[in-house]
Structures are given as C-alpha cells and as structure tokens.
Amino acid sequence: MQFFDRKAIEANPVTRTPDGYFEMIVSAGEETVSKKREPVAGMNSRAAFVQGQTQLMLVVHRSDGVARLLLGNVTRPQATALAKALAGN
C-alpha cells in the first residue's frame, strides 16, 4: 500500500491536485496492463480497480489524499470491502 497525502501530491511535478493524482495513477495502471479501469460499486468517493495478470490494483481517492494498493489472492467482494474501509464508507 502507498498513501499520498496532500503535501506529497502538491510536491508532484506532474499534477498537484488529488483528482489529478488519482487520474494519473489509474491511467498509468491502465496503460501498463492495457485494460480499462472498473469503478468500485457502492462507493461515495472515487475508487477504481485495474486488473493485471496476477494482481489487482485498487486506487481510492480520499479527502486527505490518494491510496494505491496492489492486491493478490483476494476476491472482488474482499477488495470492495477494503476500498470502502479505506474511503470511510
């Protein structure tokens, strides 16, 4: 898991907003595996999955920053529950 708080995001030379940072991370994942993102169902905040060959990337936009997780050996319901817990849903 990586968590990028507002201070880290504001110091980034590519994008300095949480929305832009979320988009940058998810887009990079899509390009890497040549697959589109899937929104996480039932979320009040922005969250997306990008399915790799063996791992699932989860990115959650929180009010205080952006979390990025690489998950393996978890079901979609487990990953969705993790996304909701991270987002505070």
Secondary structure, 3 states (H helix, E strand, C coil): CEEEEHHHHHCCCCCCCHHHHHHHHHHHHHHHHCCCCEECCCCCCCEEEEECCCCEEEEEEECCEEEEEEECCCCHHHHHHHHHHHHCC
